[in-house]
Amino acid sequence: MKVGYLGPRATFTHLAVAKFFGSNVELIPYATIPSSMDAVEKEEVYVTVVPLENALEGSVNLTLDYLIHETPLYIVGELIAPIEQHLMVHPDRKDHWGEIEKVYSHPHAIAQCHKFLHQHLPHVTYEYATSTGAAAKYISEHPSEKVAVIANELAAKEYQLHIVKRNIHDYQHNHTRFVMLHPNKDYEVKNNERLQSLGYKTTLVVTLPSNRAGSLHQVLSAFAWRKLNMSKIESRPMKTGLGNYLFIIDIDMKMDEVLIPGAIAELEALGCGVKFLGSYPSFQTSS
Ligand SMILES: O=C(O)C(=O)Cc1ccccc1
């Protein structure tokens, strides 16, 4: 089976996908989140894995927006993995790394280390890469540039970079949710004994009827009186004009035949739009 992921080799997504599937599948890296998703639609890969949310920095908006607006894929599994960020340079620069002028990495990686960067490298500028692995690969090929990269340990090994500061993320509980995407909402990912199972989640996208006072309260009460536990609610712009939002809601339960369909029917009767993004098992990996 071919599995796509946000590459190149040695991204955090690569670590997550390798932990999930082991060596039983062929892993195919893609340069961007949208191209990783398009690969499933083009049937180049069977399933794809991309980052969705980080505990320190919040949602990966590109993944959410592409999932909501652009692609007919469903979330069929979730993997939560710890994230350890290290600062690394080309080995030619290891003895004078304090002279670096720029830090290059994925925007979430830079955001997870802002306090460290502000305190220890206040003079540097930032440049954003499509992934931490892409940034690491770039500096391995450009030794003359006064650039450091934030990436993981595997990237340092893969691209032969020198780690100058370990664990530079600002807060300890730095976890990221990675999601597996597939065109069939009923596709069941097999449990993997190496991972701890965290139960199921169901994700819905809800749009409110326009300009009606109390409509968000009504949405919440459709879940509340059924005792459906929401583990996340987040608003994103609908992209139809300023002030128009949709809500992404995670419910801590597998899609059933009564409660979640009942809540969806109630929301639709209230004039809300409801899009189903998937009902899927959640797994956790240790470092
Ligand atoms: O850039 C990567 O390595 C990714 O897989 C995305 C990402 C970036 C920062 C933290 C977690 C995942």
The ligand as an SDF file (V2000), in Angstrom:
LIG
                    3D

 12 12  0  0  0  0  0  0  0  0999 V2000
    7.3110   20.4180    9.1470 O   0  0  0  0  0  0  0  0  0  0  0  0
    7.1600   19.2720    9.6170 C   0  0  0  0  0  0  0  0  0  0  0  0
    8.0850   18.5450    9.9920 O   0  0  0  0  0  0  0  0  0  0  0  0
    5.7860   18.7740    9.7950 C   0  0  0  0  0  0  0  0  0  0  0  0
    5.5470   17.6080    9.7330 O   0  0  0  0  0  0  0  0  0  0  0  0
    4.7640   19.8080   10.1820 C   0  0  0  0  0  0  0  0  0  0  0  0
    4.9930   20.1240   11.6200 C   0  0  0  0  0  0  0  0  0  0  0  0
    5.7070   21.2550   11.9690 C   0  0  0  0  0  0  0  0  0  0  0  0
    5.9310   21.5320   13.3240 C   0  0  0  0  0  0  0  0  0  0  0  0
    5.4560   20.6700   14.2880 C   0  0  0  0  0  0  0  0  0  0  0  0
    4.7580   19.5410   13.9160 C   0  0  0  0  0  0  0  0  0  0  0  0
    4.5150   19.2590   12.5780 C   0  0  0  0  0  0  0  0  0  0  0  0
  1  2  2  0
  2  3  1  0
  2  4  1  0
  4  5  2  0
  4  6  1  0
  6  7  1  0
  7  8  1  0
  7 12  2  0
  8  9  2  0
  9 10  1  0
 10 11  2  0
 11 12  1  0
M  END
$$$$
